[in-house]
Amino acid sequence: MNFQQLRSVREAARRGFNLTEVANTLHTSQPGVSRQIRELEDELGIEIFVRAGKRLTGLTPPGGTVLPIIESILQGAGNLQRAGREFARQDTGTLSIAATHSQARYALPPAVQEFRQRFPEVQLRLHQGSPRQVAEMLLSGEADIGIATEAIEQYDGLVALPCYRWTHCVVAPAGHPVLEGPLTLERLAREPLITYDHGFTGRRRIDAAFEDAGLAAQVVLAAMDADVIKAYVELGMGVGLVASIAFDPERDLALRGVDAGALFGINVTQLAIKRGSFLRGYTYAFIESFAPGLDAQAVDRAMADA
């Protein structure tokens, strides 16, 4: 049994049983992948995959049992390597962060700037995506830390830690009637709305608020990016609903904003790490810089309780 055999099995499951993709991922040949899988099956005395001719089509019941064990072994090996690097060179390495656009654009910059000053020899990699993509990058090992508001707490393989609370903000051009008088869902329901796409930045709270009030929101444009939303609001296409951190009156001079927390409730941004992963010292430092209440002890407790 060797790690290449284990990696071949893991990647076959991850890549939808497509051995061509597995071979490309592992930088080897398709016959080589098939041989590694078959040799492991022979050694274990079981068939891990269901086959149709030469194609893999699924996991057998024994395969479904051994796959989590293989994942655990490979994760443990990766942790061992990272632990060695941690003690050999404590202030060098790479830290990969996956985040949604709102987090990367508005929430992360102060923590990134502070981290770069403290750890100039650590290379930072910032990946952007939907909450689902953020979770998948964590689970695959592509990212060390994931930051999003939606979805990531729903993945069993991740430990999600609450970071900060925020509300939505209604934005409109200066002088727009919606900014005058009490802000209500009824008034917003009469306006063309521009807000986040489904699955992004608290959109489910917006939808739920209108639904609970028996109102139909007129969303004329949905986007992943608050800057895009604000650009179309400035063009007069509608009233915007964005995260409060995305509106700055000193920067967004053509717009005015009103806090809408009373209408859409409180959102909680979560920081997630893969369950069972080894965290280097500078990873703890970044987490605490981004969310001051999450020191190393708090993170370790959450990992142990998960």
One Martini backbone bead per residue (centre of mass of N, CA, C, O) as a GRO file, in nm:
protein
  306
    1MET     BB    1   0.097   0.035   0.022
    2ASN     BB    2   0.032   0.372  -0.106
    3PHE     BB    3  -0.020   0.703  -0.172
    4GLN     BB    4  -0.089   0.679  -0.474
    5GLN     BB    5  -0.326   0.491  -0.436
    6LEU     BB    6  -0.492   0.675  -0.252
    7ARG     BB    7  -0.508   0.916  -0.447
    8SER     BB    8  -0.654   0.771  -0.676
    9VAL     BB    9  -0.912   0.713  -0.519
   10ARG     BB   10  -0.985   0.996  -0.428
   11GLU     BB   11  -0.993   1.132  -0.714
   12ALA     BB   12  -1.205   0.949  -0.839
   13ALA     BB   13  -1.431   1.051  -0.650
   14ARG     BB   14  -1.397   1.362  -0.709
   15ARG     BB   15  -1.401   1.318  -1.051
   16GLY     BB   16  -1.640   1.122  -1.129
   17PHE     BB   17  -1.467   0.868  -1.241
   18ASN     BB   18  -1.246   1.027  -1.411
   19LEU     BB   19  -0.936   0.919  -1.522
   20THR     BB   20  -0.834   1.158  -1.683
   21GLU     BB   21  -0.854   1.368  -1.453
   22VAL     BB   22  -0.680   1.215  -1.253
   23ALA     BB   23  -0.421   1.211  -1.420
   24ASN     BB   24  -0.392   1.520  -1.438
   25THR     BB   25  -0.380   1.577  -1.133
   26LEU     BB   26  -0.130   1.349  -1.087
   27HIS     BB   27   0.069   1.339  -1.326
   28THR     BB   28  -0.035   1.096  -1.513
   29SER     BB   29  -0.166   0.801  -1.621
   30GLN     BB   30  -0.440   0.616  -1.677
   31PRO     BB   31  -0.311   0.332  -1.643
   32GLY     BB   32  -0.176   0.405  -1.373
   33VAL     BB   33  -0.435   0.449  -1.214
   34SER     BB   34  -0.562   0.173  -1.257
   35ARG     BB   35  -0.332   0.016  -1.124
   36GLN     BB   36  -0.342   0.143  -0.843
   37ILE     BB   37  -0.631   0.057  -0.778
   38ARG     BB   38  -0.603  -0.249  -0.825
   39GLU     BB   39  -0.377  -0.299  -0.616
   40LEU     BB   40  -0.541  -0.213  -0.371
   41GLU     BB   41  -0.773  -0.411  -0.402
   42ASP     BB   42  -0.598  -0.665  -0.384
   43GLU     BB   43  -0.486  -0.606  -0.098
   44LEU     BB   44  -0.781  -0.579   0.040
   45GLY     BB   45  -1.006  -0.770  -0.107
   46ILE     BB   46  -1.158  -0.545  -0.282
   47GLU     BB   47  -1.409  -0.345  -0.432
   48ILE     BB   48  -1.436   0.001  -0.472
   49PHE     BB   49  -1.552  -0.013  -0.766
   50VAL     BB   50  -1.772   0.035  -1.010
   51ARG     BB   51  -1.814  -0.139  -1.326
   52ALA     BB   52  -1.806  -0.060  -1.694
   53GLY     BB   53  -1.584  -0.226  -1.781
   54LYS     BB   54  -1.335   0.028  -1.771
   55ARG     BB   55  -1.538   0.189  -1.612
   56LEU     BB   56  -1.620   0.411  -1.368
   57THR     BB   57  -1.946   0.452  -1.170
   58GLY     BB   58  -1.871   0.382  -0.858
   59LEU     BB   59  -1.938   0.282  -0.535
   60THR     BB   60  -1.901   0.050  -0.323
   61PRO     BB   61  -1.969  -0.042  -0.013
   62PRO     BB   62  -1.669  -0.075   0.064
   63GLY     BB   63  -1.583   0.195  -0.061
   64GLY     BB   64  -1.756   0.376   0.131
   65THR     BB   65  -1.585   0.286   0.383
   66VAL     BB   66  -1.276   0.350   0.288
   67LEU     BB   67  -1.268   0.647   0.195
   68PRO     BB   68  -1.253   0.798   0.474
   69ILE     BB   69  -0.985   0.662   0.550
   70ILE     BB   70  -0.817   0.775   0.320
   71GLU     BB   71  -0.865   1.070   0.385
   72SER     BB   72  -0.737   1.057   0.669
   73ILE     BB   73  -0.454   0.968   0.588
   74LEU     BB   74  -0.389   1.208   0.398
   75GLN     BB   75  -0.437   1.428   0.605
   76GLY     BB   76  -0.225   1.329   0.810
   77ALA     BB   77   0.017   1.359   0.619
   78GLY     BB   78  -0.017   1.663   0.577
   79ASN     BB   79   0.009   1.741   0.875
   80LEU     BB   80   0.296   1.632   0.912
   81GLN     BB   81   0.431   1.820   0.709
   82ARG     BB   82   0.337   2.088   0.841
   83ALA     BB   83   0.470   2.039   1.115
   84GLY     BB   84   0.757   2.036   1.013
   85ARG     BB   85   0.754   2.323   0.891
   86GLU     BB   86   0.679   2.476   1.146
   87PHE     BB   87   0.957   2.404   1.301
   88ALA     BB   88   1.161   2.484   1.075
   89ARG     BB   89   0.959   2.734   0.945
   90GLN     BB   90   0.753   2.953   1.103
   91ASP     BB   91   0.764   3.231   0.886
   92THR     BB   92   0.698   3.035   0.641
   93GLY     BB   93   0.493   3.024   0.341
   94THR     BB   94   0.139   2.943   0.295
   95LEU     BB   95  -0.175   3.130   0.256
   96SER     BB   96  -0.509   3.023   0.198
   97ILE     BB   97  -0.792   3.221   0.083
   98ALA     BB   98  -1.145   3.194   0.095
   99ALA     BB   99  -1.386   3.418  -0.067
  100THR     BB  100  -1.605   3.639  -0.101
  101HIS     BB  101  -1.636   3.939  -0.233
  102SER     BB  102  -1.720   4.105   0.015
  103GLN     BB  103  -1.486   4.006   0.192
  104ALA     BB  104  -1.243   4.073   0.004
  105ARG     BB  105  -1.318   4.384  -0.037
  106TYR     BB  106  -1.411   4.479   0.281
  107ALA     BB  107  -1.294   4.284   0.527
  108LEU     BB  108  -0.985   4.186   0.466
  109PRO     BB  109  -0.766   4.413   0.426
  110PRO     BB  110  -0.670   4.471   0.721
  111ALA     BB  111  -0.567   4.179   0.779
  112VAL     BB  112  -0.371   4.159   0.542
  113GLN     BB  113  -0.192   4.399   0.614
  114GLU     BB  114  -0.106   4.299   0.896
  115PHE     BB  115   0.012   4.027   0.808
  116ARG     BB  116   0.236   4.134   0.617
  117GLN     BB  117   0.391   4.280   0.847
  118ARG     BB  118   0.440   4.014   1.026
  119PHE     BB  119   0.457   3.810   0.742
  120PRO     BB  120   0.664   3.857   0.478
  121GLU     BB  121   0.729   3.530   0.411
  122VAL     BB  122   0.429   3.500   0.348
  123GLN     BB  123   0.217   3.363   0.116
  124LEU     BB  124  -0.064   3.499  -0.036
  125ARG     BB  125  -0.388   3.350  -0.116
  126LEU     BB  126  -0.670   3.464  -0.313
  127HIS     BB  127  -0.998   3.337  -0.323
  128GLN     BB  128  -1.291   3.346  -0.529
  129GLY     BB  129  -1.646   3.285  -0.440
  130SER     BB  130  -1.879   3.102  -0.356
  131PRO     BB  131  -1.978   2.943  -0.083
  132ARG     BB  132  -1.951   2.665  -0.216
  133GLN     BB  133  -1.662   2.709  -0.325
  134VAL     BB  134  -1.530   2.761  -0.056
  135ALA     BB  135  -1.591   2.482   0.064
  136GLU     BB  136  -1.448   2.315  -0.159
  137MET     BB  137  -1.164   2.433  -0.113
  138LEU     BB  138  -1.137   2.325   0.172
  139LEU     BB  139  -1.191   2.017   0.123
  140SER     BB  140  -0.947   1.996  -0.100
  141GLY     BB  141  -0.699   2.203   0.008
  142GLU     BB  142  -0.679   2.487  -0.142
  143ALA     BB  143  -0.773   2.592   0.142
  144ASP     BB  144  -0.741   2.709   0.483
  145ILE     BB  145  -0.950   2.950   0.456
  146GLY     BB  146  -1.297   3.048   0.512
  147ILE     BB  147  -1.523   3.318   0.388
  148ALA     BB  148  -1.870   3.351   0.491
  149THR     BB  149  -2.227   3.359   0.524
  150GLU     BB  150  -2.304   3.126   0.349
  151ALA     BB  151  -2.336   2.755   0.399
  152ILE     BB  152  -2.065   2.650   0.550
  153GLU     BB  153  -2.220   2.525   0.808
  154GLN     BB  154  -2.338   2.265   0.629
  155TYR     BB  155  -2.054   2.126   0.652
  156ASP     BB  156  -1.918   1.852   0.808
  157GLY     BB  157  -1.600   1.907   0.719
  158LEU     BB  158  -1.653   2.175   0.886
  159VAL     BB  159  -1.546   2.457   1.081
  160ALA     BB  160  -1.758   2.706   1.214
  161LEU     BB  161  -1.692   3.060   1.282
  162PRO     BB  162  -1.791   3.332   1.428
  163CYS     BB  163  -1.718   3.683   1.364
  164TYR     BB  164  -1.956   3.881   1.244
  165ARG     BB  165  -2.197   4.139   1.237
  166TRP     BB  166  -2.464   4.228   0.998
  167THR     BB  167  -2.621   4.448   0.765
  168HIS     BB  168  -2.835   4.595   0.563
  169CYS     BB  169  -2.854   4.827   0.277
  170VAL     BB  170  -3.005   5.106   0.146
  171VAL     BB  171  -2.962   5.221  -0.193
  172ALA     BB  172  -2.957   5.558  -0.341
  173PRO     BB  173  -3.004   5.824  -0.491
  174ALA     BB  174  -3.005   6.131  -0.437
  175GLY     BB  175  -3.352   6.204  -0.363
  176HIS     BB  176  -3.489   5.956  -0.321
  177PRO     BB  177  -3.795   5.862  -0.194
  178VAL     BB  178  -3.703   5.607  -0.018
  179LEU     BB  179  -3.533   5.804   0.186
  180GLU     BB  180  -3.811   5.903   0.278
  181GLY     BB  181  -3.892   5.818   0.558
  182PRO     BB  182  -4.004   5.531   0.639
  183LEU     BB  183  -3.876   5.209   0.629
  184THR     BB  184  -4.034   4.961   0.420
  185LEU     BB  185  -4.142   4.684   0.260
  186GLU     BB  186  -4.370   4.814   0.099
  187ARG     BB  187  -4.194   5.028  -0.039
  188LEU     BB  188  -3.985   4.829  -0.167
  189ALA     BB  189  -4.198   4.658  -0.336
  190ARG     BB  190  -4.239   4.917  -0.542
  191GLU     BB  191  -3.944   4.863  -0.623
  192PRO     BB  192  -3.674   4.832  -0.802
  193LEU     BB  193  -3.437   4.573  -0.748
  194ILE     BB  194  -3.087   4.552  -0.632
  195THR     BB  195  -2.903   4.248  -0.578
  196TYR     BB  196  -2.826   3.954  -0.477
  197ASP     BB  197  -2.766   3.656  -0.537
  198HIS     BB  198  -2.824   3.348  -0.483
  199GLY     BB  199  -2.617   3.266  -0.201
  200PHE     BB  200  -2.558   3.577  -0.127
  201THR     BB  201  -2.524   3.799   0.117
  202GLY     BB  202  -2.821   3.743   0.254
  203ARG     BB  203  -3.058   3.676   0.050
  204ARG     BB  204  -3.246   3.493   0.220
  205ARG     BB  205  -3.342   3.726   0.410
  206ILE     BB  206  -3.478   3.895   0.201
  207ASP     BB  207  -3.681   3.689   0.097
  208ALA     BB  208  -3.811   3.618   0.374
  209ALA     BB  209  -3.925   3.896   0.445
  210PHE     BB  210  -4.124   3.921   0.210
  211GLU     BB  211  -4.273   3.652   0.248
  212ASP     BB  212  -4.370   3.700   0.545
  213ALA     BB  213  -4.530   3.972   0.433
  214GLY     BB  214  -4.668   3.904   0.150
  215LEU     BB  215  -4.442   3.984  -0.062
  216ALA     BB  216  -4.316   4.107  -0.381
  217ALA     BB  217  -4.017   4.123  -0.515
  218GLN     BB  218  -3.848   4.348  -0.758
  219VAL     BB  219  -3.603   4.183  -0.911
  220VAL     BB  220  -3.403   4.312  -1.182
  221LEU     BB  221  -3.114   4.259  -1.035
  222ALA     BB  222  -2.842   4.021  -1.005
  223ALA     BB  223  -2.543   3.992  -0.793
  224MET     BB  224  -2.220   3.927  -0.645
  225ASP     BB  225  -2.151   4.243  -0.659
  226ALA     BB  226  -2.164   4.545  -0.502
  227ASP     BB  227  -2.040   4.728  -0.722
  228VAL     BB  228  -2.247   4.653  -0.937
  229ILE     BB  229  -2.498   4.738  -0.791
  230LYS     BB  230  -2.418   5.041  -0.757
  231ALA     BB  231  -2.386   5.109  -1.056
  232TYR     BB  232  -2.696   5.063  -1.126
  233VAL     BB  233  -2.808   5.262  -0.926
  234GLU     BB  234  -2.669   5.514  -1.051
  235LEU     BB  235  -2.839   5.468  -1.329
  236GLY     BB  236  -3.154   5.419  -1.221
  237MET     BB  237  -3.265   5.103  -1.206
  238GLY     BB  238  -3.263   5.113  -0.878
  239VAL     BB  239  -3.272   4.966  -0.567
  240GLY     BB  240  -3.040   4.889  -0.318
  241LEU     BB  241  -2.906   4.575  -0.169
  242VAL     BB  242  -2.656   4.581   0.080
  243ALA     BB  243  -2.395   4.558   0.253
  244SER     BB  244  -2.286   4.773   0.487
  245ILE     BB  245  -1.974   4.742   0.415
  246ALA     BB  246  -2.032   4.845   0.099
  247PHE     BB  247  -2.094   5.129   0.234
  248ASP     BB  248  -1.948   5.460   0.154
  249PRO     BB  249  -2.002   5.796   0.173
  250GLU     BB  250  -1.704   5.886   0.082
  251ARG     BB  251  -1.715   5.705  -0.188
  252ASP     BB  252  -2.042   5.707  -0.241
  253LEU     BB  253  -2.143   6.005  -0.348
  254ALA     BB  254  -2.416   5.931  -0.526
  255LEU     BB  255  -2.509   5.802  -0.255
  256ARG     BB  256  -2.752   5.665  -0.030
  257GLY     BB  257  -2.801   5.538   0.312
  258VAL     BB  258  -2.997   5.271   0.483
  259ASP     BB  259  -3.062   5.095   0.740
  260ALA     BB  260  -3.203   4.731   0.733
  261GLY     BB  261  -3.210   4.555   0.998
  262ALA     BB  262  -3.521   4.572   1.074
  263LEU     BB  263  -3.602   4.400   0.806
  264PHE     BB  264  -3.346   4.162   0.772
  265GLY     BB  265  -3.154   4.148   0.994
  266ILE     BB  266  -2.897   3.937   1.112
  267ASN     BB  267  -2.571   3.873   1.013
  268VAL     BB  268  -2.321   3.598   0.984
  269THR     BB  269  -1.992   3.567   0.968
  270GLN     BB  270  -1.781   3.298   0.855
  271LEU     BB  271  -1.520   3.086   0.969
  272ALA     BB  272  -1.340   2.825   0.797
  273ILE     BB  273  -1.231   2.485   0.862
  274LYS     BB  274  -1.092   2.192   0.838
  275ARG     BB  275  -1.141   1.906   0.968
  276GLY     BB  276  -0.833   1.812   1.122
  277SER     BB  277  -0.647   2.035   1.072
  278PHE     BB  278  -0.336   2.190   1.041
  279LEU     BB  279  -0.220   2.478   1.217
  280ARG     BB  280  -0.040   2.735   1.178
  281GLY     BB  281   0.067   3.004   1.344
  282TYR     BB  282  -0.016   3.215   1.116
  283THR     BB  283  -0.310   3.125   1.101
  284TYR     BB  284  -0.397   3.215   1.378
  285ALA     BB  285  -0.315   3.512   1.335
  286PHE     BB  286  -0.517   3.574   1.112
  287ILE     BB  287  -0.777   3.505   1.257
  288GLU     BB  288  -0.739   3.716   1.487
  289SER     BB  289  -0.726   3.963   1.301
  290PHE     BB  290  -1.014   3.925   1.178
  291ALA     BB  291  -1.108   3.779   1.472
  292PRO     BB  292  -1.038   3.872   1.788
  293GLY     BB  293  -1.205   3.631   1.942
  294LEU     BB  294  -1.008   3.419   1.772
  295ASP     BB  295  -0.811   3.244   1.924
  296ALA     BB  296  -0.633   2.961   1.958
  297GLN     BB  297  -0.815   2.842   2.183
  298ALA     BB  298  -1.088   2.877   2.039
  299VAL     BB  299  -1.021   2.708   1.791
  300ASP     BB  300  -0.943   2.442   1.937
  301ARG     BB  301  -1.215   2.399   2.073
  302ALA     BB  302  -1.383   2.380   1.815
  303MET     BB  303  -1.231   2.138   1.698
  304ALA     BB  304  -1.283   1.942   1.942
  305ASP     BB  305  -1.612   1.973   1.934
  306ALA     BB  306  -1.669   1.873   1.626
   0.00000   0.00000   0.00000
